[in-house]
Amino acid sequence: MLRFATGRVALVSAALLLAASACSESRPGEADASAEPGATGSVATSAAAGSRVATIRGGDLVGLLGTDAEPLLLDVRSREEFSEGHIPGAVNIPYDELPDRLDELAGHRDEEIVVYCRTGRRAKIAEATLAGAGFANVRDLAGHMTEWKEARRPVTEAVPCC
């Protein structure tokens, strides 16, 4: 039990360190200087977490939606943002809740997971959390929801229940 608690404290600490280092968000159309330009499987390195996360372009992801090759789509924005529009089939776990909700993703540990938020800052924190928990096939959506919407790609809105 103590090993689990110590591991969780280290995981949360790593996520907080990454949050502090990622204080600026990317602007739409601004390339990540650490990623290989234009590559579908480009690899960006997070110095704070020491992890390498591959990226996927929105156009490539669109081609996977609804197929057997569709990855798990993890939207780490707030519930309110998610309800205003998200990528079809996405699961919403806000980035700040992820450390406490990793068990919900346990069945996807060896599967491809594409993480996105509005512009990338929160996704980087979530990606570090996933990497620290042993998820090895995590990808970052290039341009995130900002670029996704600008390109007029499919968006699903939550339907009010009442």
N, C-alpha and C positions, 0 to 999 in steps of 0.2 A: 504494500500500500504506500509506503514511504517513497519507494522508487517511482511510482506513478505520480505522486504529488510533486516530487523533485523534477521529474521530466516535464510536467505541465507548467511548473514555474519557469523552467528554462525556455519552454516554447513561448509562453506569454512574454517573457523578457525579450526574446528575439524579435517577436512581432512589434513590441513597443519600440525597440531600437530602430527597426526598419521604419516605423511610423515617424519617428523623430528625424530620420535622415531623408525621408521622402516628403518634405514639407511643401514642395512645389509640384503642381500638377502639369502634365504635358498640355500643350495647346493643340487644338485641332489642326491636323496637317503637319505637326512638328514631329520629326522622326526621333526615335530613341537613339542617341549617339552610341549606345553600347550594343545595338543590334545591327546585324548585317542588313543593309538597305535592300528592301524589296523581296527578301527571301521569305518564302512561306514558312519554312522551318527555321527561321533565324533564331539565334540564341542570344538572349540578353542576360547579363550577369548582374546580380544584386550584390554589391560589395558588402553591405551590412549583413546580409544573411549568408553570403558566400555561396549562394545557390545559383544554378543556371536554369533558366526557364525559357523554353522554346516559345515562339510566337506563331500565330496563324492569322492570315489576312481574312477580313470579313467575306470577301468574294469566295474564298476557298471554303469557309465555314458554311456559307449558303448552300454550296453544292453537297454538303454532308447532311443537312437538315432532312429529316424524314427517311434517312437510309439506315441500313444496318451498321454503317460506319459512323453514325452520329455520336459524337462524344457527349459526356455529361456536361451540360452548360451550367456554370455556377455564377449567378448574379449576386455580387456581394454589396450591392447598394442597399439603401434603406427600404423598408416595406412600402413606404409611400412612393418612392421612385419606381420600384418594381411594378406597383399597381398602375402607374401612369404609362407604362409601356416597357416590355422586355422582349428578348429574343424568344420565339416560340419554343416551348419545351424546357425553358430554363427553370432551375431550382433557385429559390431565393434564400440565402443565409447571409445576413449582413456581416461584413468583415469583423466587426467587433464582437459578434456572437460566435464566430467560427470556432475558437478554441474550446468552447463548452459544447459545441454541437458536432464535433468531428465524428462521433459514433454514427451519425446519420449518413455519413459518406463511407463508412467502413467497407461496405459491399462494392465500392468503386475504387478501392486502393490501387488495383493494378490496371484500371481502365484509364483512357484519356479523359482528362478534365480540362475544359476551357473556362478560364476565369475572366470575368469582366466587371467593370463598374462604369462610371461616367467617363472618366478620362484616364484612369490607370493607377492613381495613387493608392486607393483602397485595395485594388487588385494585387498590387505588389505586396502589400501587407498580408493578404490572404494567401498568396502563393508561398510566402516564406513560412506561414503557419502550416500549410499543407506539406511543404518539403520537410519541415521539422518533424512532422508526424509520420513520415515515411511514404508519402504519395510521390511516386517517381515520374509519372507521366502527366505533368501539369503544363498547360500551355496558356499563354497570355493572348487575348484578342487584340490585335493591332488596332489602334484608334478607339477602341472600346465603344461604348454606347453612343458617344458623340458622333463618331465617324459612321457608325452603323446607321443611325437615323439620317445623317446628311446624305448618305448613299441611297436612301429610300429602300432599305432592305426590310424584310418582314418584321413587324412588331405586333405583339399581342398585348392587349390591355386586359387587366383583371376586370371581371364582371362583378358589379356590386351584388352582394347576396340578398339584400333586403330593400 
